Amino acid sequence: MIIQHGLPATMRAVRFDSVAGKLELMDVPFPAPQRDEVVVKVAVCGVCRSDLARIDSAVQPRMPVYTPGHEAAGVVAAVGEDVRSWAPGDRVVVAAGRECHDCPECREGLGSDRCSDLQLMAVHYDGAWAEYLVTSATALVAVPDAVPLEHAAVLCGAVSIPYGAIDTARLRPAEAVGVWSSGGHGAHLVQVARICGASPIIALDGSPEVRERALEWGADVALDPANKRVASYIGEITRGRGLDVAFDFVGRESTFGQANAVLGERGRLVLVKAASEGPVENLPSGAEEGRTIVGHTGYRVRHLRDLVELAERGRLDVSASISSILPLARVAEGLSKVRESEGDPLLLLLRP
């Protein structure tokens, strides 16, 4: 049984057939939640490069036919009979993962933030390029009226992954930070690191346009990693102490080697990936005594909750992160725009 009011029997959704390589907007049955699940009417959903990777066959999807999209915000439309925390009409942002119910942490009732086998939207179950989506009641974060739902959608993924990486690094005020790849997630890490009080913040990217944007979003210095004097520049900028934290969003031997070389005493090198790309594997070796190399993957609901708080209080403004909003029927056009904007931190949204 679900609590619902005037919901349709069918809805519009983008379906991707990975076998045929076909993407199509079509009518599908309205999703019925389980006892502990919630139906959300999608207001907007981002177009992420991990979605694009599966559609372009760079990454093999787990499901042969599914609905892409995992950066969504909207309004609760229906709830399962066991759900007490949400009601139809609640404004929410949707975390991209839900608990598996089978791992030891889930069996102890510890919730999605402690789940050791998190199930990912648009990877393990249908995503949000649709009029409605179904997810766990614990995967939602309330969005106050002061925060536009469009901004909330930017927070899940584009900002929450960098924020989660900052949490993993245990970044403290006045620590020197370097960010390798300042497009996409890296640009938002620069933005949030400034809120956290990092100083100085050094952005490294091969694109002059991306470096310029990093400066606009809060970096103190922007460098080309191909410059042979990068190490000496960082030494001068940090007054000889080196970086306290280096964030590597590229993950190549050249980038983590360069980042590792400019870490200061007790410095931390964080290799960052989206959860949909899989966990960080084959961590590089070679850290000197006192230094740490660690991998960070994805984000948790608590990270998303923190970011909504920052947005509501006016500390975090993501309005400049939205490049355009297209109707769901123009999804093919949206994908083309994302393909053409390599390295651009701006996010394209789809509106059902």
DAVENNOR-V515361 format. One record per residue. N is the residue number from 1. RES is the residue in three letters. PHI is phi in radians with two decimals (999 if undefined). BURIAL is 1 if it has 24 or more other ideal C-beta (glycine too) atoms within 12 Angstrom, else 0. Layout:
# DAVENNOR-V515361
n=N res=RES phi=PHI burial=BURIAL
n=N res=RES phi=PHI burial=BURIAL
This chain:
# DAVENNOR-V515361
n=1 res=MET phi=999 burial=0
n=2 res=ILE phi=-2.22 burial=1
n=3 res=ILE phi=-1.63 burial=0
n=4 res=GLN phi=-2.58 burial=1
n=5 res=HIS phi=-2.44 burial=0
n=6 res=GLY phi=1.09 burial=0
n=7 res=LEU phi=-1.51 burial=1
n=8 res=PRO phi=-1.35 burial=0
n=9 res=ALA phi=-1.43 burial=0
n=10 res=THR phi=-2.31 burial=0
n=11 res=MET phi=-2.57 burial=1
n=12 res=ARG phi=-1.58 burial=1
n=13 res=ALA phi=-2.62 burial=1
n=14 res=VAL phi=-1.47 burial=1
n=15 res=ARG phi=-2.03 burial=1
n=16 res=PHE phi=-1.98 burial=1
n=17 res=ASP phi=-1.66 burial=0
n=18 res=SER phi=-1.26 burial=1
n=19 res=VAL phi=-1.30 burial=0
n=20 res=ALA phi=-1.47 burial=0
n=21 res=GLY phi=1.19 burial=0
n=22 res=LYS phi=-1.99 burial=0
n=23 res=LEU phi=-1.98 burial=1
n=24 res=GLU phi=-2.55 burial=0
n=25 res=LEU phi=-1.54 burial=1
n=26 res=MET phi=-2.59 burial=0
n=27 res=ASP phi=-1.48 burial=0
n=28 res=VAL phi=-2.32 burial=1
n=29 res=PRO phi=-1.09 burial=0
n=30 res=PHE phi=-1.11 burial=1
n=31 res=PRO phi=-1.30 burial=1
n=32 res=ALA phi=-1.76 burial=0
n=33 res=PRO phi=-1.37 burial=1
n=34 res=GLN phi=-1.32 burial=0
n=35 res=ARG phi=-1.01 burial=0
n=36 res=ASP phi=-1.87 burial=1
n=37 res=GLU phi=-1.97 burial=1
n=38 res=VAL phi=-2.32 burial=1
n=39 res=VAL phi=-1.73 burial=1
n=40 res=VAL phi=-2.01 burial=1
n=41 res=LYS phi=-1.40 burial=1
n=42 res=VAL phi=-1.29 burial=1
n=43 res=ALA phi=-1.53 burial=1
n=44 res=VAL phi=-2.64 burial=1
n=45 res=CYS phi=-2.54 burial=1
n=46 res=GLY phi=-1.30 burial=1
n=47 res=VAL phi=-1.81 burial=1
n=48 res=CYS phi=-1.77 burial=1
n=49 res=ARG phi=-1.16 burial=1
n=50 res=SER phi=-1.23 burial=1
n=51 res=ASP phi=-1.09 burial=1
n=52 res=LEU phi=-1.07 burial=1
n=53 res=ALA phi=-1.06 burial=1
n=54 res=ARG phi=-1.29 burial=1
n=55 res=ILE phi=-1.17 burial=1
n=56 res=ASP phi=-1.56 burial=0
n=57 res=SER phi=1.21 burial=0
n=58 res=ALA phi=-1.27 burial=0
n=59 res=VAL phi=-2.25 burial=0
n=60 res=GLN phi=-1.41 burial=0
n=61 res=PRO phi=-1.13 burial=1
n=62 res=ARG phi=-1.34 burial=0
n=63 res=MET phi=-1.84 burial=0
n=64 res=PRO phi=-1.15 burial=0
n=65 res=VAL phi=-2.34 burial=0
n=66 res=TYR phi=-2.81 burial=1
n=67 res=THR phi=-1.74 burial=1
n=68 res=PRO phi=-1.29 burial=1
n=69 res=GLY phi=1.76 burial=1
n=70 res=HIS phi=-2.54 burial=1
n=71 res=GLU phi=-2.19 burial=1
n=72 res=ALA phi=-2.16 burial=1
n=73 res=ALA phi=-2.43 burial=1
n=74 res=GLY phi=-3.10 burial=1
n=75 res=VAL phi=-2.25 burial=1
n=76 res=VAL phi=-1.07 burial=1
n=77 res=ALA phi=-1.87 burial=1
n=78 res=ALA phi=-2.80 burial=1
n=79 res=VAL phi=-2.34 burial=1
n=80 res=GLY phi=-1.21 burial=1
n=81 res=GLU phi=-1.15 burial=0
n=82 res=ASP phi=-1.58 burial=0
n=83 res=VAL phi=-1.47 burial=1
n=84 res=ARG phi=-2.01 burial=0
n=85 res=SER phi=-1.50 burial=0
n=86 res=TRP phi=-2.32 burial=1
n=87 res=ALA phi=-2.49 burial=0
n=88 res=PRO phi=-0.92 burial=1
n=89 res=GLY phi=1.81 burial=0
n=90 res=ASP phi=-1.17 burial=1
n=91 res=ARG phi=-1.49 burial=1
n=92 res=VAL phi=-2.49 burial=1
n=93 res=VAL phi=-1.98 burial=1
n=94 res=VAL phi=-1.87 burial=1
n=95 res=ALA phi=-1.16 burial=1
n=96 res=ALA phi=-1.38 burial=1
n=97 res=GLY phi=-2.28 burial=1
n=98 res=ARG phi=-2.31 burial=1
n=99 res=GLU phi=-1.15 burial=1
n=100 res=CYS phi=-1.48 burial=1
n=101 res=HIS phi=1.30 burial=1
n=102 res=ASP phi=-1.99 burial=0
n=103 res=CYS phi=-1.27 burial=0
n=104 res=PRO phi=-0.99 burial=0
n=105 res=GLU phi=-1.16 burial=0
n=106 res=CYS phi=-1.17 burial=1
n=107 res=ARG phi=-1.14 burial=0
n=108 res=GLU phi=-1.53 burial=0
n=109 res=GLY phi=1.30 burial=0
n=110 res=LEU phi=-1.47 burial=0
n=111 res=GLY phi=1.55 burial=1
n=112 res=SER phi=-1.16 burial=1
n=113 res=ASP phi=-1.21 burial=1
n=114 res=ARG phi=-1.91 burial=0
n=115 res=CYS phi=-1.04 burial=1
n=116 res=SER phi=-1.66 burial=0
n=117 res=ASP phi=-2.45 burial=0
n=118 res=LEU phi=-1.01 burial=1
n=119 res=GLN phi=-1.63 burial=1
n=120 res=LEU phi=-1.80 burial=1
n=121 res=MET phi=-1.08 burial=1
n=122 res=ALA phi=1.18 burial=1
n=123 res=VAL phi=-2.13 burial=1
n=124 res=HIS phi=-1.74 burial=1
n=125 res=TYR phi=-2.63 burial=1
n=126 res=ASP phi=-1.06 burial=1
n=127 res=GLY phi=-1.63 burial=1
n=128 res=ALA phi=-2.04 burial=1
n=129 res=TRP phi=-1.41 burial=1
n=130 res=ALA phi=-2.82 burial=1
n=131 res=GLU phi=-1.27 burial=1
n=132 res=TYR phi=-2.44 burial=1
n=133 res=LEU phi=-2.42 burial=1
n=134 res=VAL phi=-2.06 burial=1
n=135 res=THR phi=-2.66 burial=1
n=136 res=SER phi=-1.19 burial=1
n=137 res=ALA phi=-1.09 burial=1
n=138 res=THR phi=-1.46 burial=1
n=139 res=ALA phi=-1.64 burial=1
n=140 res=LEU phi=-1.87 burial=1
n=141 res=VAL phi=-2.23 burial=1
n=142 res=ALA phi=-1.15 burial=1
n=143 res=VAL phi=-2.00 burial=1
n=144 res=PRO phi=-1.18 burial=0
n=145 res=ASP phi=-1.05 burial=0
n=146 res=ALA phi=-1.22 burial=0
n=147 res=VAL phi=-1.88 burial=1
n=148 res=PRO phi=-1.03 burial=1
n=149 res=LEU phi=-1.08 burial=1
n=150 res=GLU phi=-1.08 burial=1
n=151 res=HIS phi=-1.20 burial=1
n=152 res=ALA phi=-1.06 burial=1
n=153 res=ALA phi=-1.13 burial=1
n=154 res=VAL phi=-1.14 burial=1
n=155 res=LEU phi=-1.11 burial=1
n=156 res=CYS phi=-1.48 burial=1
n=157 res=GLY phi=1.90 burial=1
n=158 res=ALA phi=-1.05 burial=1
n=159 res=VAL phi=-1.89 burial=1
n=160 res=SER phi=-1.20 burial=1
n=161 res=ILE phi=-1.14 burial=1
n=162 res=PRO phi=-1.05 burial=1
n=163 res=TYR phi=-1.13 burial=1
n=164 res=GLY phi=-1.08 burial=1
n=165 res=ALA phi=-1.14 burial=1
n=166 res=ILE phi=-1.11 burial=1
n=167 res=ASP phi=-1.11 burial=1
n=168 res=THR phi=-1.04 burial=1
n=169 res=ALA phi=-1.30 burial=1
n=170 res=ARG phi=0.93 burial=0
n=171 res=LEU phi=-1.10 burial=1
n=172 res=ARG phi=-2.06 burial=0
n=173 res=PRO phi=-1.00 burial=0
n=174 res=ALA phi=1.25 burial=0
n=175 res=GLU phi=-1.48 burial=1
n=176 res=ALA phi=-1.40 burial=1
n=177 res=VAL phi=-2.17 burial=1
n=178 res=GLY phi=-2.08 burial=1
n=179 res=VAL phi=-2.19 burial=1
n=180 res=TRP phi=-1.56 burial=1
n=181 res=SER phi=1.42 burial=1
n=182 res=SER phi=-1.80 burial=1
n=183 res=GLY phi=-1.61 burial=1
n=184 res=GLY phi=1.02 burial=1
n=185 res=HIS phi=-1.04 burial=1
n=186 res=GLY phi=-1.09 burial=1
n=187 res=ALA phi=-1.10 burial=1
n=188 res=HIS phi=-1.27 burial=1
n=189 res=LEU phi=-1.13 burial=1
n=190 res=VAL phi=-0.98 burial=1
n=191 res=GLN phi=-1.07 burial=1
n=192 res=VAL phi=-1.30 burial=1
n=193 res=ALA phi=-1.07 burial=1
n=194 res=ARG phi=-1.17 burial=1
n=195 res=ILE phi=-1.05 burial=1
n=196 res=CYS phi=-1.35 burial=1
n=197 res=GLY phi=1.61 burial=0
n=198 res=ALA phi=-1.07 burial=1
n=199 res=SER phi=-2.87 burial=1
n=200 res=PRO phi=-1.40 burial=1
n=201 res=ILE phi=-1.91 burial=1
n=202 res=ILE phi=-2.01 burial=1
n=203 res=ALA phi=-1.70 burial=1
n=204 res=LEU phi=-2.20 burial=1
n=205 res=ASP phi=-2.75 burial=1
n=206 res=GLY phi=-1.33 burial=1
n=207 res=SER phi=-1.65 burial=1
n=208 res=PRO phi=-1.04 burial=0
n=209 res=GLU phi=-1.13 burial=0
n=210 res=VAL phi=-1.19 burial=1
n=211 res=ARG phi=-1.09 burial=1
n=212 res=GLU phi=-1.11 burial=0
n=213 res=ARG phi=-1.15 burial=1
n=214 res=ALA phi=-1.04 burial=1
n=215 res=LEU phi=-1.15 burial=1
n=216 res=GLU phi=-1.16 burial=0
n=217 res=TRP phi=-1.63 burial=1
n=218 res=GLY phi=2.26 burial=1
n=219 res=ALA phi=-1.22 burial=1
n=220 res=ASP phi=-1.43 burial=1
n=221 res=VAL phi=-2.51 burial=1
n=222 res=ALA phi=-2.23 burial=1
n=223 res=LEU phi=-2.16 burial=1
n=224 res=ASP phi=-1.53 burial=1
n=225 res=PRO phi=-1.12 burial=1
n=226 res=ALA phi=-1.37 burial=0
n=227 res=ASN phi=-1.18 burial=0
n=228 res=LYS phi=-1.20 burial=0
n=229 res=ARG phi=-1.77 burial=0
n=230 res=VAL phi=-0.93 burial=1
n=231 res=ALA phi=-1.04 burial=1
n=232 res=SER phi=-1.22 burial=0
n=233 res=TYR phi=-1.07 burial=1
n=234 res=ILE phi=-1.12 burial=1
n=235 res=GLY phi=-1.06 burial=0
n=236 res=GLU phi=-1.17 burial=0
n=237 res=ILE phi=-1.12 burial=1
n=238 res=THR phi=-1.59 burial=1
n=239 res=ARG phi=1.01 burial=0
n=240 res=GLY phi=1.52 burial=0
n=241 res=ARG phi=-1.53 burial=0
n=242 res=GLY phi=1.39 burial=1
n=243 res=LEU phi=-1.42 burial=1
n=244 res=ASP phi=-1.36 burial=1
n=245 res=VAL phi=-2.42 burial=1
n=246 res=ALA phi=-2.06 burial=1
n=247 res=PHE phi=-1.88 burial=1
n=248 res=ASP phi=-1.94 burial=1
n=249 res=PHE phi=-1.68 burial=1
n=250 res=VAL phi=-1.64 burial=1
n=251 res=GLY phi=1.36 burial=1
n=252 res=ARG phi=-1.76 burial=0
n=253 res=GLU phi=-1.02 burial=0
n=254 res=SER phi=-1.16 burial=0
n=255 res=THR phi=-1.32 burial=1
n=256 res=PHE phi=-1.27 burial=1
n=257 res=GLY phi=-1.20 burial=1
n=258 res=GLN phi=-1.16 burial=1
n=259 res=ALA phi=-1.14 burial=1
n=260 res=ASN phi=-1.10 burial=1
n=261 res=ALA phi=-1.23 burial=1
n=262 res=VAL phi=-1.91 burial=1
n=263 res=LEU phi=-1.25 burial=1
n=264 res=GLY phi=-1.51 burial=1
n=265 res=GLU phi=-1.04 burial=0
n=266 res=ARG phi=1.10 burial=0
n=267 res=GLY phi=-1.23 burial=1
n=268 res=ARG phi=-2.14 burial=1
n=269 res=LEU phi=-1.87 burial=1
n=270 res=VAL phi=-1.98 burial=1
n=271 res=LEU phi=-1.63 burial=1
n=272 res=VAL phi=-1.96 burial=1
n=273 res=LYS phi=-2.42 burial=1
n=274 res=ALA phi=-1.29 burial=1
n=275 res=ALA phi=-1.06 burial=1
n=276 res=SER phi=-1.20 burial=1
n=277 res=GLU phi=-1.55 burial=1
n=278 res=GLY phi=1.59 burial=0
n=279 res=PRO phi=-1.19 burial=0
n=280 res=VAL phi=-1.19 burial=1
n=281 res=GLU phi=-2.14 burial=0
n=282 res=ASN phi=0.92 burial=0
n=283 res=LEU phi=-1.02 burial=0
n=284 res=PRO phi=-1.17 burial=1
n=285 res=SER phi=-1.79 burial=0
n=286 res=GLY phi=1.90 burial=0
n=287 res=ALA phi=-1.18 burial=1
n=288 res=GLU phi=-1.31 burial=0
n=289 res=GLU phi=-0.97 burial=0
n=290 res=GLY phi=1.62 burial=0
n=291 res=ARG phi=-1.68 burial=1
n=292 res=THR phi=-2.31 burial=1
n=293 res=ILE phi=-2.08 burial=1
n=294 res=VAL phi=-2.45 burial=1
n=295 res=GLY phi=-1.72 burial=1
n=296 res=HIS phi=-2.26 burial=1
n=297 res=THR phi=-2.27 burial=1
n=298 res=GLY phi=1.16 burial=1
n=299 res=TYR phi=-2.77 burial=1
n=300 res=ARG phi=-2.09 burial=1
n=301 res=VAL phi=-1.03 burial=1
n=302 res=ARG phi=-1.10 burial=0
n=303 res=HIS phi=-1.14 burial=1
n=304 res=LEU phi=-1.13 burial=1
n=305 res=ARG phi=-1.10 burial=1
n=306 res=ASP phi=-1.07 burial=1
n=307 res=LEU phi=-1.18 burial=1
n=308 res=VAL phi=-1.07 burial=1
n=309 res=GLU phi=-1.05 burial=1
n=310 res=LEU phi=-1.11 burial=1
n=311 res=ALA phi=-1.18 burial=1
n=312 res=GLU phi=-1.11 burial=1
n=313 res=ARG phi=-1.42 burial=0
n=314 res=GLY phi=1.43 burial=0
n=315 res=ARG phi=-1.34 burial=0
n=316 res=LEU phi=-2.14 burial=1
n=317 res=ASP phi=-2.01 burial=1
n=318 res=VAL phi=-1.90 burial=1
n=319 res=SER phi=-1.05 burial=0
n=320 res=ALA phi=-1.35 burial=0
n=321 res=SER phi=-1.45 burial=1
n=322 res=ILE phi=-1.66 burial=1
n=323 res=SER phi=-1.46 burial=1
n=324 res=SER phi=-2.90 burial=1
n=325 res=ILE phi=-2.21 burial=1
n=326 res=LEU phi=-2.03 burial=1
n=327 res=PRO phi=-1.17 burial=0
n=328 res=LEU phi=-0.98 burial=1
n=329 res=ALA phi=-1.12 burial=0
n=330 res=ARG phi=-1.80 burial=0
n=331 res=VAL phi=-1.06 burial=1
n=332 res=ALA phi=-1.10 burial=1
n=333 res=GLU phi=-1.13 burial=0
n=334 res=GLY phi=-1.08 burial=1
n=335 res=LEU phi=-1.11 burial=1
n=336 res=SER phi=-1.11 burial=0
n=337 res=LYS phi=-1.11 burial=1
n=338 res=VAL phi=-1.18 burial=1
n=339 res=ARG phi=-1.04 burial=0
n=340 res=GLU phi=-1.45 burial=0
n=341 res=SER phi=-1.98 burial=1
n=342 res=GLU phi=-0.96 burial=0
n=343 res=GLY phi=1.49 burial=1
n=344 res=ASP phi=-1.48 burial=1
n=345 res=PRO phi=-1.35 burial=1
n=346 res=LEU phi=-1.28 burial=1
n=347 res=LEU phi=-1.96 burial=1
n=348 res=LEU phi=-1.65 burial=1
n=349 res=LEU phi=-1.96 burial=1
n=350 res=LEU phi=-1.90 burial=1
n=351 res=ARG phi=-2.03 burial=1
n=352 res=PRO phi=-1.06 burial=1
